[in-house]
Amino acid sequence: MARPFTFADTIEVVADTLPDHTALITENRRLTFRELDERATRLAHALAARGVGAGDHVGLYLHNGTEYVEGMLGCWKIRAVPINVNYRYVEDELVYLFDDADLVSVVHHREFAPVIAAVTHRVPGVTSFLSVEDGSDADVGGLDTAHHPVAEYEAALAEQSPERDFAERSGDDLYMLYTGGTTGMPKGVMWRQEDIFFAAMDGSAMGVAPRPDTPEDLAERVKQSGGTLTMATAAPLMHGAAQWATFICLHSGSAMVLPSTHRFDPAAIWRNVCDEKVMTMTVVGDAMARPLVEELVAHRDQYDLSNFFALGSGGAILSAGVKQQLLDVLPDLIINDSFGASETGAQGTAVGASDEGHPQFAVTPSTNVLDEHLDPIEPGSGQRGLLARTGHIPLGYYKAEAKTAETFKVDRHGVRWVIPGDWATVEEDGSITLFGRGSVSINSGGEKIFPEEVEAALKSHPEVFDAVVVGVPDERFGERVTAVVAPREGATPTLADLADHCRTKIAGYKVPRELHLVEAVTRSPSGKADYRWAKQAALDTPAAD
């Protein structure tokens, strides 16, 4: 019987085909595909010994490391579901996620033990813990439960068998990704593993690899291309973009370099790129790309990037200014902006920008722009609609029927679509011009303004390091376009200066009418804008002149 499209099966195929090729590289460990698969197998047995079974949810409360990938694969081997946990959460946020996701076990770095122990009485469903040593010496004793004492990760693996004596798996087994929650509480997006494999995690969705008909087809594919690339991600693995990039890499038989995410260190990332001869790297938007390029500008002679030829952004679009900075310092660099969402997978690749600066994408055949009747918009009509995808799409949101019904819809022909809320138009050549997410759009005087386009204009100003744009209440216009800006060191931009600059980039009604200067813009660990924080900052701090 042919294997199903589960990630446990697909990575086992790659491991059996290229057992001695390097799979993962971190600051503390290097694993071949054989070693990665064996450690994940031992972890699967360790979880099963603690009562974790098919369909159970296991939290991964970890910084980047081989343990994160092992955790995902180990869960999938026994048909359990790994859940990404934001390592910056405070107690109440952890309680929400542990409870909403119905966790039964948590794999965590030792440093997080005290905060977990402080909330365990509020989430009695969590009955076992595996603690990854990190040199912190944090007290783990508070995690002992009536069912299982807290176990040290490496010791737990050493006790278990490396044999793959697992029950048959199914392409219906779940992959779940909790969204960042920048405009509301995080939601668990539920995918069949076969669907997310083709939508985002093997490379065929974006045309960078041929689509396999069976998992066994991966063997021939990696024989031809395996080991030819060394890739890196600058993002934390708790973010979907980093997970997808990692598994695209592994499914090609290539090596993935995972930097530490205890703090974002551009110099350390570039040293990894040099030392490991990394060829391509993924980031999440300007929040990561800008510090990286500015480190190169300041210290270009310290880095031998002769092997590095491509940088891609997923989860957030790079601004034109940052792209130009990159090309100024690395003139031959290939820059790839990909578009997608937790609910859609990979949907398109940037091909340029409209006259007003809106990004344009070549999209997958399963992507379209729909009107209010769920009918496709005529290419070249200029009509705006909502970006949608059909085919390999999620089942919905975990325990959120109303939100699922709002986002996943069936048209009059019986076709099921996922519609996350991004506004777009279709050009005559079939490319998509993207305006932004409607849920954070600003309604000022009856005009809909998308923050992303105003943010891009602001970030092209030489005195602006980072910016987020929100709407605040306005008696006359309903909402007022407000910029929350982190200036460059030593700079103090004025509202007049920024407004004059923006008028050269965007229409006058989109120009910020209010400015708030902050030391740093708060973003999620993945680099996405936190619009809730920005709106509160605008309401709580005096406006700048």
C-alpha positions in Angstrom: 0.0 0.0 0.0 1.3 3.5 -0.9 2.2 5.8 1.9 -0.1 8.7 2.7 0.9 12.3 2.4 1.8 12.9 6.1 4.9 14.7 7.1 6.1 11.7 9.2 5.9 9.6 6.0 7.4 12.1 3.6 10.4 12.8 5.8 10.9 9.1 6.4 11.1 8.7 2.6 13.8 11.5 2.4 15.7 10.0 5.4 15.7 6.6 3.8 16.9 8.0 0.5 19.6 10.4 1.8 20.3 9.1 5.3 23.8 10.6 5.6 23.0 14.1 4.1 22.8 17.0 6.6 19.2 17.9 7.5 19.4 20.5 10.3 22.1 22.8 11.6 21.9 24.8 14.8 24.4 26.5 17.1 24.4 23.4 19.3 23.8 20.4 17.0 24.0 19.1 13.4 21.7 16.3 12.3 21.7 14.1 9.3 18.3 12.9 7.9 18.9 9.5 9.6 19.6 11.2 13.0 16.6 13.5 12.7 14.3 10.7 11.9 15.7 8.5 14.7 15.4 11.2 17.3 11.8 12.0 16.2 11.0 8.3 16.4 12.3 8.1 19.9 10.4 11.2 20.9 7.2 9.7 19.4 7.7 6.7 21.7 8.4 8.9 24.7 5.2 10.8 24.1 3.2 7.6 23.6 4.6 6.3 26.9 3.1 9.4 28.6 -0.3 8.7 27.2 -0.3 10.8 24.1 -2.2 9.2 21.3 -3.8 9.8 17.9 -5.6 13.2 17.8 -4.1 14.5 21.0 -2.6 18.0 21.0 1.0 18.6 22.2 2.4 22.2 22.8 5.8 23.1 21.5 6.9 25.9 23.8 10.4 26.2 22.3 13.0 28.5 20.8 14.5 27.4 17.5 16.4 24.2 17.7 16.4 20.7 16.4 13.9 19.8 19.2 11.2 21.9 17.4 11.4 19.9 14.2 11.8 16.7 16.2 8.7 17.7 18.2 6.6 18.2 15.1 7.7 15.0 13.5 7.5 13.0 16.7 3.8 14.0 17.2 2.9 13.3 13.6 4.5 9.8 13.8 1.9 8.8 16.4 -0.9 10.9 14.7 -0.8 13.5 17.4 -1.0 17.2 16.6 1.9 19.6 17.5 0.7 23.1 18.5 2.9 26.2 18.2 3.2 28.2 21.4 4.4 31.8 21.4 7.4 31.9 23.7 6.7 35.6 24.6 3.3 34.9 26.1 2.6 35.8 29.7 0.5 33.7 32.1 -3.0 34.7 31.0 -2.1 34.2 27.3 -0.6 30.8 28.0 -3.8 29.8 29.8 -5.9 30.9 26.9 -3.8 28.9 24.4 -3.3 25.8 26.5 -7.1 25.7 27.1 -8.2 26.7 23.6 -5.9 24.1 22.0 -6.8 21.4 24.5 -3.2 20.5 25.2 -2.4 17.2 26.9 1.4 17.5 26.9 4.0 20.3 26.5 7.6 20.0 25.2 9.4 23.2 26.4 12.8 24.7 27.0 13.7 24.6 30.7 13.6 28.4 31.1 9.8 28.4 30.6 9.2 25.9 33.4 8.4 28.5 36.1 5.7 30.3 34.0 4.2 27.0 33.0 4.1 25.8 36.6 2.3 29.0 37.6 -0.6 28.2 35.3 -0.9 24.4 35.4 -3.7 24.5 38.0 -5.8 26.5 35.5 -5.2 23.9 32.7 -5.7 20.5 34.3 -5.8 18.8 30.9 -2.1 19.1 30.6 -0.7 16.0 32.3 2.9 15.6 31.1 6.0 17.7 30.3 9.3 17.1 28.5 11.9 19.7 29.5 14.7 20.6 27.0 17.9 21.7 28.8 19.1 25.2 27.9 21.6 26.1 30.6 19.0 28.2 32.5 18.9 26.1 35.7 15.2 27.1 36.0 13.3 25.0 38.6 11.2 22.3 36.8 9.9 20.7 40.0 6.6 22.5 39.8 5.7 20.5 36.6 5.4 17.1 38.3 1.9 15.9 37.9 -0.1 13.0 39.4 0.3 11.2 36.1 3.9 11.8 35.2 7.0 13.5 36.7 8.5 16.1 34.5 11.1 14.4 32.2 14.4 15.7 30.8 14.1 15.6 27.0 17.4 13.8 26.1 17.0 11.2 28.9 13.4 10.5 27.7 14.7 10.0 24.1 17.5 7.7 25.3 15.1 5.4 27.0 13.0 4.8 23.9 13.3 2.6 20.8 14.4 4.0 17.4 12.2 1.5 15.6 9.3 2.8 13.4 6.7 0.4 14.8 3.8 2.8 14.4 0.2 2.4 13.3 -0.7 3.3 9.7 -1.2 7.1 9.3 -3.6 9.0 7.1 -3.5 12.1 4.9 -6.5 13.3 7.0 -4.2 13.6 10.1 -4.1 17.2 11.2 -1.5 20.0 10.9 -2.6 22.9 13.1 -1.2 26.4 13.2 -2.2 29.0 15.7 -2.3 32.4 14.0 -0.5 35.4 15.4 -3.6 37.1 16.8 -2.5 40.7 15.8 -6.2 41.8 15.7 -7.8 39.3 18.1 -7.0 36.2 20.1 -5.1 33.5 18.2 -7.1 30.9 16.4 -6.0 27.3 15.4 -6.2 26.8 11.7 -6.9 23.1 11.0 -5.4 21.5 7.8 -5.4 18.0 6.6 -1.7 17.2 6.2 -2.1 16.2 2.6 -3.7 19.6 1.9 -1.0 21.7 3.6 1.7 19.6 2.0 0.5 20.6 -1.4 -0.5 24.1 -0.4 2.7 25.2 1.3 5.2 22.6 2.4 6.8 20.7 -0.4 7.6 23.5 -2.9 5.3 22.4 -5.7 2.7 25.1 -4.9 5.1 27.8 -6.0 6.7 25.9 -8.8 10.1 25.4 -7.2 9.7 21.6 -7.3 7.7 19.1 -9.3 4.5 17.9 -7.7 4.8 14.2 -6.5 2.0 11.8 -7.1 2.9 9.7 -4.1 5.3 10.2 -1.2 7.6 7.6 -2.8 8.1 10.0 -5.7 10.0 12.2 -3.3 12.8 9.6 -3.3 13.6 10.2 -7.0 13.3 13.9 -6.6 15.7 14.2 -3.8 18.2 11.8 -5.5 18.4 14.3 -8.3 18.6 17.5 -6.2 19.3 16.5 -2.6 22.2 18.2 -0.8 22.6 20.9 -3.5 21.3 23.7 -1.3 21.9 25.0 2.2 19.1 27.2 3.3 18.4 29.3 6.4 15.4 31.0 8.1 15.7 34.1 10.2 12.2 33.5 11.7 11.2 31.5 14.8 9.7 28.1 14.0 6.6 28.9 16.0 5.7 31.0 12.9 4.1 29.3 9.9 6.5 30.9 7.4 9.5 29.4 9.1 7.8 26.0 9.4 6.9 26.0 5.7 10.4 27.1 4.6 12.0 24.4 6.8 9.8 21.6 5.3 10.2 22.8 1.8 14.0 22.6 2.4 13.8 19.1 4.0 11.5 17.8 1.3 14.2 18.8 -1.2 16.8 16.9 0.7 18.7 20.1 1.6 20.1 21.4 4.8 18.3 24.0 6.9 20.2 26.4 9.2 18.2 27.5 12.2 19.5 30.5 14.1 18.8 31.0 17.8 15.7 33.1 18.4 16.4 34.1 22.0 16.9 37.5 20.5 17.1 38.7 16.9 20.8 39.2 16.2 21.6 40.3 12.6 25.3 39.9 13.1 24.9 36.3 14.3 22.6 35.5 11.4 25.1 36.8 8.9 27.9 34.9 10.6 25.8 31.7 10.2 25.2 32.5 6.6 29.0 32.8 6.0 30.1 29.9 8.2 27.6 27.4 6.7 27.8 28.8 3.2 24.1 29.4 3.1 22.7 30.1 -0.4 19.1 31.2 0.4 17.4 32.7 3.4 13.8 33.5 4.4 12.7 36.4 6.5 9.4 37.9 7.5 9.1 41.4 6.0 10.9 44.6 6.8 11.1 43.9 10.6 13.7 41.3 9.9 15.1 42.4 6.5 15.9 46.0 7.5 18.1 45.2 10.5 19.8 42.5 8.4 20.6 44.9 5.5 21.7 47.7 7.8 24.2 45.3 9.5 25.6 44.6 6.0 25.8 48.3 5.2 27.7 49.0 8.4 30.0 45.9 8.3 30.0 44.6 4.7 33.7 43.7 4.7 33.2 41.3 7.6 31.0 38.9 5.7 31.9 36.6 2.8 28.6 36.1 1.1 30.0 34.6 -2.1 27.6 31.6 -1.8 24.5 33.7 -0.9 22.3 34.5 -3.9 18.6 34.7 -2.8 16.5 36.2 0.0 12.7 35.5 0.3 10.1 37.0 2.5 7.0 35.2 3.6 4.2 36.4 5.9 4.9 40.1 5.3 5.8 42.0 2.2 9.1 43.8 1.8 8.9 47.5 1.2 10.5 49.0 -1.9 13.0 50.9 0.2 14.3 47.8 1.9 14.5 45.9 -1.4 16.6 48.8 -2.8 18.9 48.8 0.2 19.5 45.1 -0.3 20.3 45.5 -3.9 22.6 48.5 -3.1 24.8 46.2 -1.0 24.2 42.9 -2.8 23.6 43.9 -6.5 23.1 40.3 -7.8 20.8 39.2 -5.0 17.5 37.6 -6.1 14.7 38.9 -3.9 11.4 36.9 -3.7 8.3 38.2 -2.0 5.8 35.4 -1.5 2.2 35.9 -0.5 0.0 33.7 1.6 -1.6 33.2 5.0 -2.1 30.6 7.7 -5.5 29.9 6.1 -4.4 29.7 2.5 -0.8 28.4 2.3 1.5 29.8 -0.4 -0.6 31.7 -3.0 1.7 33.8 -5.1 5.1 35.5 -5.9 5.6 39.2 -6.3 6.1 40.4 -9.9 6.1 44.2 -9.3 4.0 47.0 -8.1 1.1 49.1 -9.3 1.5 52.9 -10.1 0.3 53.6 -6.5 2.8 51.1 -5.0 0.5 48.2 -4.3 2.3 44.9 -4.6 1.3 42.7 -7.6 1.6 38.9 -7.5 1.5 36.0 -10.0 -0.7 33.6 -8.2 -1.5 29.8 -8.2 -4.4 28.6 -10.4 -6.4 27.8 -7.3 -6.4 31.5 -6.3 -8.9 34.1 -7.5 -10.6 37.4 -6.5 -14.3 37.1 -5.8 -17.1 39.6 -5.6 -19.9 39.7 -3.0 -21.7 36.9 -4.8 -18.6 34.7 -4.7 -18.2 35.1 -8.5 -14.7 35.7 -9.9 -14.0 39.3 -10.9 -13.3 40.0 -14.5 -9.6 40.5 -15.2 -8.8 44.1 -16.1 -12.1 45.5 -14.8 -10.5 47.4 -11.9 -13.2 46.1 -9.6 -12.1 45.3 -6.0 -13.0 42.0 -4.4 -11.7 39.5 -1.8 -8.8 37.2 -2.5 -9.8 33.6 -2.2 -8.4 30.1 -2.6 -10.0 26.8 -3.4 -8.7 23.2 -3.7 -6.2 22.4 -0.9 -7.5 24.6 1.9 -8.0 24.1 5.6 -10.9 22.4 7.3 -11.6 25.5 9.4 -10.7 27.0 12.8 -10.5 24.8 15.8 -13.5 25.2 18.1 -14.6 28.3 16.3 -17.7 27.5 14.2 -18.8 31.1 13.7 -15.4 32.2 12.5 -15.1 29.2 10.2 -18.5 30.0 8.6 -17.3 33.6 8.1 -14.1 32.7 6.4 -14.9 29.5 4.5 -17.7 29.7 2.1 -19.3 27.6 -0.7 -20.3 29.3 -3.9 -23.4 28.6 -6.0 -21.5 26.0 -8.0 -20.6 24.0 -4.8 -17.0 25.2 -4.8 -15.6 25.7 -1.3 -13.3 28.8 -0.8 -11.3 30.2 2.0 -11.6 34.0 2.1 -9.3 35.5 4.9 -10.2 39.1 4.1 -7.5 40.5 1.8 -8.8 43.0 -0.8 -7.4 42.8 -4.3 -8.1 43.3 -8.1 -7.3 41.1 -11.0 -5.2 42.7 -13.8 -5.7 41.8 -17.5 -2.7 39.4 -17.5 -4.2 37.5 -14.5 -1.8 38.9 -11.9 -3.3 40.1 -8.6 -2.9 43.6 -7.2 -3.1 43.4 -3.4 -4.5 46.2 -1.2 -4.5 44.7 2.3 -6.5 43.1 5.0 -9.9 44.6 5.5 -10.0 43.8 9.2 -7.3 46.5 9.8 -8.4 48.9 7.1 -9.1 52.5 8.1 -12.4 54.2 7.1 -11.8 57.9 6.9 -14.5 60.1 5.3 -15.9 57.1 3.5 -12.6 56.1 1.9 -11.1 52.7 2.7 -7.4 53.0 3.5 -5.1 50.0 3.9 -2.4 50.5 6.5 0.2 48.5 4.6 0.4 51.1 1.7 0.8 54.0 4.1 3.4 52.1 6.2 5.4 51.4 3.0 5.4 55.2 2.2 6.5 56.1 5.7 9.3 53.5 5.8 10.8 55.0 2.6 11.5 58.2 4.5 15.2 58.4 5.5 14.5 59.2 9.1 12.0 56.4 9.7 13.2 53.0 11.0 9.8 51.4 11.4 6.2 52.3 11.3 2.7 51.0 11.9 -0.5 52.9 10.8 -3.9 52.7 12.5 -7.1 54.6 12.6 -8.1 56.6 15.7 -11.6 58.1 16.3 -12.3 61.4 14.5 -15.5 63.4 14.9 -15.5 64.6 11.3 -14.1 61.7 9.3 -15.0 58.7 11.5 -11.3 57.7 11.7 -8.1 59.6 11.4 -5.0 58.1 9.7 -2.4 57.9 12.5 1.3 56.9 12.2 3.2 55.3 15.1 6.8 55.7 14.1 10.1 54.5 15.5 12.7 57.0 14.1 16.3 56.2 13.2 18.8 56.9 15.9 19.3 60.7 16.4 16.4 61.6 14.1 13.1 63.4 15.1 10.9 63.4 12.0 7.9 65.8 12.1 4.4 65.2 11.0 4.8 67.9 8.2 8.0 66.2 6.9 6.4 62.8 6.8 3.2 64.1 5.3 5.1 65.9 2.5 7.1 62.8 1.8 4.0 60.5 1.8 2.2 62.8 -0.7 4.9 61.9 -3.3 4.0 58.2 -2.8 0.3 57.9 -2.0 -3.0 59.8 -2.5 -3.6 62.8 -0.2 -6.5 61.2 1.7 -4.2 58.4 2.8 -1.5 60.7 4.3 -1.2 60.5 8.1 -2.9 63.3 10.0 -1.4 62.4 13.3 2.1 61.2 14.4 3.3 59.4 17.5 7.0 58.7 18.0 8.0 55.6 20.0 11.4 54.1 20.8 10.5 50.8 19.1 7.5 49.4 17.2 6.1 46.3 18.9 5.7 43.4 16.6 5.1 39.7 17.0 8.2 37.4 17.1 7.4 36.6 13.5 7.7 40.3 12.5 4.1 41.0 11.9 2.6 44.4 13.0 0.7 44.4 16.3 -2.2 46.7 15.4 -3.8 46.4 18.8 -0.6 47.7 20.4 -0.2 50.5 17.9 -3.8 51.8 18.4 -3.3 51.8 22.1 0.0 53.6 21.8 -1.7 56.2 19.6 -4.4 56.7 22.2 -2.1 56.7 25.2 0.8 59.0 24.1 0.8 62.6 23.1 0.9 63.4 19.4 4.1 64.8 17.9 4.2 68.0 15.9 
